[in-house]
Amino acid sequence: MACSALSPPGALAMRLLTRLIPLLLLASLLSGCGYNAIQQKDEAVKASWSEVLNQYKRRADLVPNLVQTVKGFASQEERVLTEVTNARSRVGQINVNADDEASLKQFQQAQGELGSALSRLLVVTENYPVLKSDQNFRDLQAQLEGTENRITVARGRYIQQVQDYNTYIRSFPQLITAKIFGYQPKPNFTVENEAQISNAPAAQTLAPIPALDSPVVDTTGTLDAAQKQALVEQALDLQQRKGSQMQVLVVPTTQPEDIAQYTTRVFDQWQIGRKGVDDGVLLVVAKDDRRVRIEPGYGLEGAIPDAIANRVIQEYLVPRFRANDYAGGITDATAMLVKIIDGEPLPAPVSSQQGRASEGGGDTWFLALFIGVFAGSILRGVFSRVPRPLRGLLGGAGAAVAAFLFTSTLLASGLAGVVGLVVAMLSGHPGRFAGGGGWGGGSWGGGGFGGGGGFGGGGGWGGGGGRSGGGGASGGWHLFSPSVRRAFPPAALQAITEAIAAGEQRHGGQVMFAVEADLPLHALWHKVTPRQAAEHAFARLRTWDTAHNNGVLIYLLLADHAIEIVADRGLQGRVAPEQWQRVCTHLREGLRGSQPVAALRDAIDEVSSLLEGHFPASARSDQNGLPDTPQILG
């Protein structure tokens, strides 16, 4: 009787491995030759084409009402009205196929004829003042203008998607996959002004898009601090209640672009509104151009159609702007937009932790790492009796296959495979461990806003009677283990308590200290930053609950080696960012040594000195209103 060279578990593992290797090779081949990417790009082209058709249909649906309205005031313009009607009819008779070049060219020509006929009709209406003053005509004109801009945007995105797709399938080695599976280059819209763009363009620089650091971005200095703060609070309150993002931008000019083009460019770069909900609205004021535009996201187009946006501009913005009351006009218009959005059924706002989850490559790597650890741990238990090298190969192979199924990315699969191999080869039972990390940069960690579908970082607190004013600093330090008990034993916690109590005898503010070993799993999955965790702790611990809004929270996150100092709004304008940065730097340097408690006592003393300079003990009205004892979170 023949004997196997491997134990039964090993033999089973080897059979599994021999079956996994061909699958891995096939998956690697398809991924390396771009099959999955071709599918994704093809779907993106189809989605863009659907949007083009939707916008063209929107324009065609406006034509009957527009013709009837004009006919009521200018029936003698029968020739122009007939041209518009016939052009619309020809558009409706075309059964377009975006994959057929002749069909696409015919469709484009018919749409161009309709656009030209509508332009001639609007020129004719300039001769009829009574028609131009009719509210129904003004609403239709605003809808037509907005639709033309949407068509331009949708066409531009479709052209870009087709160019990206065609370039990809013509490149090596994707062209091999494309030929095998029958993928052909797609026809595209032609460029009407090809002769002009073939010449070298004049040296023109587009108007810059400022950084998104607040719900109100004013590059002209038109709004004073109080006016801007009121608008910011209004936007934050709307976001907390409805989840929608309202953004105001005041710039000197949008030239050489029209304000519609500039607004769309800003909207795309800032990614206003929640991803998948698209519930952002952008108000742009070009002060020197004397132009203004309101642009809602897709999710708010039902609540703020073009006609409503035009009414808000004409009734709330224009009268105030003519009187040079820019703040009053923006305040009235945004208040009306808030009322409109409040009446729109939208998904409930997500928590700050959920809303921070960003899209893109970072999520792919995080998912690959998670799959590597998870699959490696599972396979380590399944093949616990298999020799360690073989167990590692099985763990790596299984993790790589699982990662590829989820990410369709060869590099991410490779990362998961390496992690799975290492985890599967570990001895002992699966468990969590933490090691040392690098030093943080000690950079300023003040509040701000970010794009990507909603407000980001350091914003205000909407509930509970107070909010974080954005003051504070960030830093980092190194600990060998994220254990609060090891880092701060009872004697250390008592020393910190005494330091806080002693400091609060000198000033009328409140100081709190909170320490957290690590963030919960759901927060890690959503990539909650230490700053966001500190602001959440600031609200949860009610550090804002002081008579003069002068609470300060010193927050440590051991696993991330992070320091965060969050100060309430009463300290804004009183304590300079450089002063908070100095406290953070000193604390970080002290925590590098062997006496973390002494470093914290010194930091508490520095914060107390800052509070003493602006809120002396004589002004104290709520003696020791917040606990002095360190708050251990998690």
C-alpha positions, 0 to 999 in steps of 0.5 A: 500500500502506497503512503502519501508523503503528506499528512491528510490535512496537508494533502487536502491543502495541496489539492486546494492549492493546485486548484487555486493556482490556475484560478489565480493565473486566470484572474491575474491575466484578465485583470492585467489585460483590463477586462474589468476596466473595460466593463467599467468604462463601457458602463460609464459611457452608457450612463453619460449617454443616458444623461445626454438624452435626458437633457435633450428630451428636457429641452424638447419638452419645453418647446410646445409651452414656449411656442404657445406662450410666444404665439400669444404675444407675437402671432405674426412671427409665424415663420420662426414659430414654424421653424421651431416646431418642425425642428422639434418634430425632426428630433423626435423622429430620429431613433438614435444609436450611440454606437452607430456613427451615421445615426449619431451624426444625424442626431447631432445635426437635428439637435443643432437645428433645433438649438439654432431655431430656438436661438432665432426665436429668442432673438425675435422676442427682444422686439416684444417688451410685453412678452419679456415681462410675462412671468410665464415666459420668463420662467420658460426662458430661465428653464431653457437657459438652464437646460442648454447649460445642462446639455453642454455639461452632459455632452462634455462629460460624454465626450470625455468618457468616450475618449477615455474608453477609446484610448483605453481599448486601443492601448496595449495590452487592453487591445488584445482583450478588446479584440477577443471580446469584440469591443470596438471604439465608439463614435463621438460627437463632432466638434462644431468649431473644429476650425477655430480650435485648431488654431493656437488659443490666445493666452487666457487663464481661467478664473481660479477656484478658491479652496473650500474651507467654509460654507461661505467663501468670499474672496472679495471681502464683501461680507464682514465677519458677523454676516459671514458667521450667520450664513455659516451657521445657517448652512451648518444647521441645514446640513445637520437637519437635512444633510444637504450642503448649501455653499456660497461663493463670492468672487470678483469675476468669472471671466473669461468664462461665463458664470454658468461655465464657471459655476459648473466647474466649481461644483464639479471640483468641490463636489458639493452635496452627498455622493449618491444623493447630490443634494448640494446647491451653489450660489455664485456671485461675480461682483464685478461682472454683476452676475449671479447664479444658483446651481442645484445638484441633481438631487435638488433639481425637483425642489429648485428647478430653473424657474424657481432659481430664477425667481429667487435671483430676481426677487431676493438677490437683484433688488438688494444687489442694486442697492449695494446690499450684497449681504442682505441679498445673499441672506434673503436668498439663502434663507429662501433656499433653505425653506425650499430644501426643507420641503424636499424629502431627502435621506436623513443626514448621516453622522459625521463619522459616516459622512467622512468615508471617502471614495477612491483608491484609499478605500481599495487599499483599506479593503484589501488590507482588511481582506488579507487579515480576515482571510489569513486569520480564517485559513490559519485556523482551518489549516492549523495542522498544516506545515507553516510554509504551506499554510502561508501559501494557502492563506495568501492565495485565498486572500488574493482571490477574495480581494480580487473578487471585491476590488477587481484590482491586481495590485490590491489582490497582491497586497491582500495576498502578502498580508494573508500569507503573513497572517496565516503563518503566524503562530498562536490564535488570531488576535489583534496587536499594535505596534509603534508608528511614526511621529506626527507632523504637529501641523495646525489642525483647525477647522475647515470644510472639504469637498467630496459630497458634504462638509468635511473636517472641523465644522461646527456643532449643531446641537446641545447649545454650543459648537466647536469654533475650529481652534486647536492644534494637532500633533503626534507621539509614539507609544509602544502599546495602545493601552490606556492603563499602561500609559496612564496608571491610576497615579498618573490619572490622579496627577492629571486631575490635580493639574486641571483643578489647580489650573482652573483656580487661575482662570474662568474657563474649563479644561478637560482631558480625554484619552482613547486607546483606539477608535471603534471598528466602524469608525476605522472603516469610515476613516474617521480622523483623530480630529473628527474623533476629538470633535465628537468627544468635545460634543459628547463630553459637553465641553461646550457647556460653559457660560462663556463658551471657553471650554478646551479639550485635550484629546489623545488617541493612543493607536494613532499617536495623535494629539488634538486640542479643541477649543470652543468659539469663545476663544476664537480671535483671542488665542492665535493659532500659533499659540495653540500650535506651541502647546501642541508642539511642547506636548508632543516633544514631552510625550516622546520622553519617559515622563508623559504625565509631566508633559501633560501637566505642562500642557495643562499649565500652558492652556491654563495660562492662555485662559487666564489671560482672557478669562481671569478667575474673577470672571468665573461664574460656574466653578468647576462646572465640568469634571476635572478627572480624565475621561477614558473613552472607548 
